[in-house]
Amino acid sequence: MLYLASASPRRRDLLKLAGFRFTVEPAEIDEVISQDDPACLVQNLALKKARAVAKLHPDDVVLAADTVVALDNHILGKPQDKEQDTKK
């Protein structure tokens, strides 16, 4: 069984479009921005998600990913609401 460790509708749609059969299992992790390097941060978040879901399904395949937006190497956090989203 393939598990998608993400609640992202875009990732779900991409896997469906590619013809994969999978189960969505969003990872319950703390997504605190604890690093200054965007590339390291996104890799670590994806790894945390993969490990969290893999603990629940140790004999299955887990696909995890994350997205980080940065401007001039400054990480922009997730917007709290639609208004803040359009301001950024």
Phi, psi and omega in degrees: 000142176256130177246132174264113183273060184198147174262004184294121177296328180293316179295320178299314181297320179297317179294320177298315180299325179281354176089013179281146169259129186203168175240134177277126179221084180301136180280138176264091179231162175274116183264045179290135177283104185244008181223154179271335183273115183302320181295317178294319181299311183294323177295316181294321178295316179297320179295319177299317179297314181299315181294321181297316181284325179297330176297326180280334184224068188295340182259009184243174179265134180239131175247125180227150178206166175210163178231134175231133177257130180225148176231121183053042179065014176258121183284127176265127180288170178292137177295145181280333180206178183297323181295315179294327179299317182285334178290325181284000000 
